[in-house]
Amino acid sequence: MLRLHWRRQQALIKKKPVFVFVFQLDRERQTAEHLRQWVIDHQIKILNVAGPRQSQDSEAGAQVYAILKDLAG
């Protein structure tokens, strides 16, 4: 959590938009909609995705893939 706070703080200092979310079961679709609107609102051209290591959260990769796939349409 400390790393997340530091990364968010650094992005804000550099005046970069930040989108942070926490995975919850069956919320991928809603998250994709929020992310899609955020990308549009902030005119995002390059999206940097970061998260926990696979060893710390074995389902994170699949969840991120599902959200990004939904985001791409």
Biotite code that builds the C-alpha atoms (Angstrom):
import biotite.structure as struc

atoms = struc.array([
    struc.Atom([0.000, 0.000, 0.000], chain_id="A", res_id=1, res_name="MET", atom_name="CA", element="C"),
    struc.Atom([2.898, 2.315, 0.713], chain_id="A", res_id=2, res_name="LEU", atom_name="CA", element="C"),
    struc.Atom([4.197, 1.893, -2.851], chain_id="A", res_id=3, res_name="ARG", atom_name="CA", element="C"),
    struc.Atom([0.760, 2.699, -4.248], chain_id="A", res_id=4, res_name="LEU", atom_name="CA", element="C"),
    struc.Atom([0.596, 5.875, -2.183], chain_id="A", res_id=5, res_name="HIS", atom_name="CA", element="C"),
    struc.Atom([4.102, 6.897, -3.293], chain_id="A", res_id=6, res_name="TRP", atom_name="CA", element="C"),
    struc.Atom([3.380, 6.211, -6.984], chain_id="A", res_id=7, res_name="ARG", atom_name="CA", element="C"),
    struc.Atom([0.116, 8.128, -6.826], chain_id="A", res_id=8, res_name="ARG", atom_name="CA", element="C"),
    struc.Atom([1.837, 11.030, -5.087], chain_id="A", res_id=9, res_name="GLN", atom_name="CA", element="C"),
    struc.Atom([4.594, 11.094, -7.726], chain_id="A", res_id=10, res_name="GLN", atom_name="CA", element="C"),
    struc.Atom([2.053, 11.140, -10.559], chain_id="A", res_id=11, res_name="ALA", atom_name="CA", element="C"),
    struc.Atom([0.192, 14.010, -8.947], chain_id="A", res_id=12, res_name="LEU", atom_name="CA", element="C"),
    struc.Atom([3.436, 15.969, -8.449], chain_id="A", res_id=13, res_name="ILE", atom_name="CA", element="C"),
    struc.Atom([4.181, 15.499, -12.154], chain_id="A", res_id=14, res_name="LYS", atom_name="CA", element="C"),
    struc.Atom([0.593, 16.513, -12.957], chain_id="A", res_id=15, res_name="LYS", atom_name="CA", element="C"),
    struc.Atom([-0.181, 13.138, -14.517], chain_id="A", res_id=16, res_name="LYS", atom_name="CA", element="C"),
    struc.Atom([-3.671, 11.674, -14.235], chain_id="A", res_id=17, res_name="PRO", atom_name="CA", element="C"),
    struc.Atom([-4.018, 8.681, -11.912], chain_id="A", res_id=18, res_name="VAL", atom_name="CA", element="C"),
    struc.Atom([-6.690, 5.984, -11.899], chain_id="A", res_id=19, res_name="PHE", atom_name="CA", element="C"),
    struc.Atom([-6.534, 3.633, -8.906], chain_id="A", res_id=20, res_name="VAL", atom_name="CA", element="C"),
    struc.Atom([-8.936, 0.819, -8.205], chain_id="A", res_id=21, res_name="PHE", atom_name="CA", element="C"),
    struc.Atom([-9.115, -2.243, -5.979], chain_id="A", res_id=22, res_name="VAL", atom_name="CA", element="C"),
    struc.Atom([-10.353, -5.502, -7.429], chain_id="A", res_id=23, res_name="PHE", atom_name="CA", element="C"),
    struc.Atom([-13.633, -6.826, -6.148], chain_id="A", res_id=24, res_name="GLN", atom_name="CA", element="C"),
    struc.Atom([-15.443, -9.904, -7.338], chain_id="A", res_id=25, res_name="LEU", atom_name="CA", element="C"),
    struc.Atom([-17.789, -9.385, -10.284], chain_id="A", res_id=26, res_name="ASP", atom_name="CA", element="C"),
    struc.Atom([-16.858, -5.706, -10.640], chain_id="A", res_id=27, res_name="ARG", atom_name="CA", element="C"),
    struc.Atom([-14.617, -5.961, -13.732], chain_id="A", res_id=28, res_name="GLU", atom_name="CA", element="C"),
    struc.Atom([-17.340, -4.664, -16.072], chain_id="A", res_id=29, res_name="ARG", atom_name="CA", element="C"),
    struc.Atom([-18.067, -1.618, -13.904], chain_id="A", res_id=30, res_name="GLN", atom_name="CA", element="C"),
    struc.Atom([-14.338, -0.948, -13.509], chain_id="A", res_id=31, res_name="THR", atom_name="CA", element="C"),
    struc.Atom([-13.866, -1.121, -17.280], chain_id="A", res_id=32, res_name="ALA", atom_name="CA", element="C"),
    struc.Atom([-16.635, 1.452, -17.766], chain_id="A", res_id=33, res_name="GLU", atom_name="CA", element="C"),
    struc.Atom([-15.079, 3.814, -15.210], chain_id="A", res_id=34, res_name="HIS", atom_name="CA", element="C"),
    struc.Atom([-11.650, 3.307, -16.763], chain_id="A", res_id=35, res_name="LEU", atom_name="CA", element="C"),
    struc.Atom([-13.003, 3.886, -20.282], chain_id="A", res_id=36, res_name="ARG", atom_name="CA", element="C"),
    struc.Atom([-14.561, 7.202, -19.223], chain_id="A", res_id=37, res_name="GLN", atom_name="CA", element="C"),
    struc.Atom([-11.392, 8.225, -17.373], chain_id="A", res_id=38, res_name="TRP", atom_name="CA", element="C"),
    struc.Atom([-9.275, 7.494, -20.472], chain_id="A", res_id=39, res_name="VAL", atom_name="CA", element="C"),
    struc.Atom([-11.616, 9.639, -22.583], chain_id="A", res_id=40, res_name="ILE", atom_name="CA", element="C"),
    struc.Atom([-11.838, 12.462, -20.043], chain_id="A", res_id=41, res_name="ASP", atom_name="CA", element="C"),
    struc.Atom([-8.050, 12.691, -19.666], chain_id="A", res_id=42, res_name="HIS", atom_name="CA", element="C"),
    struc.Atom([-7.250, 12.006, -23.335], chain_id="A", res_id=43, res_name="GLN", atom_name="CA", element="C"),
    struc.Atom([-4.945, 9.143, -22.351], chain_id="A", res_id=44, res_name="ILE", atom_name="CA", element="C"),
    struc.Atom([-2.710, 7.957, -25.204], chain_id="A", res_id=45, res_name="LYS", atom_name="CA", element="C"),
    struc.Atom([-0.429, 5.620, -23.230], chain_id="A", res_id=46, res_name="ILE", atom_name="CA", element="C"),
    struc.Atom([-1.702, 3.620, -20.272], chain_id="A", res_id=47, res_name="LEU", atom_name="CA", element="C"),
    struc.Atom([0.771, 2.344, -17.676], chain_id="A", res_id=48, res_name="ASN", atom_name="CA", element="C"),
    struc.Atom([-0.661, -0.579, -15.729], chain_id="A", res_id=49, res_name="VAL", atom_name="CA", element="C"),
    struc.Atom([0.922, -1.628, -12.446], chain_id="A", res_id=50, res_name="ALA", atom_name="CA", element="C"),
    struc.Atom([-0.120, -4.012, -9.751], chain_id="A", res_id=51, res_name="GLY", atom_name="CA", element="C"),
    struc.Atom([0.984, -6.642, -7.303], chain_id="A", res_id=52, res_name="PRO", atom_name="CA", element="C"),
    struc.Atom([3.387, -9.422, -8.216], chain_id="A", res_id=53, res_name="ARG", atom_name="CA", element="C"),
    struc.Atom([1.852, -12.670, -9.405], chain_id="A", res_id=54, res_name="GLN", atom_name="CA", element="C"),
    struc.Atom([3.224, -14.308, -6.253], chain_id="A", res_id=55, res_name="SER", atom_name="CA", element="C"),
    struc.Atom([1.270, -11.849, -4.100], chain_id="A", res_id=56, res_name="GLN", atom_name="CA", element="C"),
    struc.Atom([-2.017, -12.041, -6.022], chain_id="A", res_id=57, res_name="ASP", atom_name="CA", element="C"),
    struc.Atom([-2.352, -14.984, -8.368], chain_id="A", res_id=58, res_name="SER", atom_name="CA", element="C"),
    struc.Atom([-5.626, -13.724, -9.909], chain_id="A", res_id=59, res_name="GLU", atom_name="CA", element="C"),
    struc.Atom([-4.546, -10.145, -10.627], chain_id="A", res_id=60, res_name="ALA", atom_name="CA", element="C"),
    struc.Atom([-3.214, -10.856, -14.121], chain_id="A", res_id=61, res_name="GLY", atom_name="CA", element="C"),
    struc.Atom([-6.435, -12.482, -15.284], chain_id="A", res_id=62, res_name="ALA", atom_name="CA", element="C"),
    struc.Atom([-8.523, -9.699, -13.769], chain_id="A", res_id=63, res_name="GLN", atom_name="CA", element="C"),
    struc.Atom([-6.451, -6.963, -15.413], chain_id="A", res_id=64, res_name="VAL", atom_name="CA", element="C"),
    struc.Atom([-6.601, -8.787, -18.742], chain_id="A", res_id=65, res_name="TYR", atom_name="CA", element="C"),
    struc.Atom([-10.400, -9.021, -18.519], chain_id="A", res_id=66, res_name="ALA", atom_name="CA", element="C"),
    struc.Atom([-10.717, -5.303, -17.737], chain_id="A", res_id=67, res_name="ILE", atom_name="CA", element="C"),
    struc.Atom([-8.352, -4.225, -20.519], chain_id="A", res_id=68, res_name="LEU", atom_name="CA", element="C"),
    struc.Atom([-10.036, -6.567, -23.001], chain_id="A", res_id=69, res_name="LYS", atom_name="CA", element="C"),
    struc.Atom([-13.393, -5.049, -22.095], chain_id="A", res_id=70, res_name="ASP", atom_name="CA", element="C"),
    struc.Atom([-11.894, -1.566, -22.317], chain_id="A", res_id=71, res_name="LEU", atom_name="CA", element="C"),
    struc.Atom([-10.626, -2.245, -25.843], chain_id="A", res_id=72, res_name="ALA", atom_name="CA", element="C"),
    struc.Atom([-14.146, -3.185, -26.851], chain_id="A", res_id=73, res_name="GLY", atom_name="CA", element="C"),
])
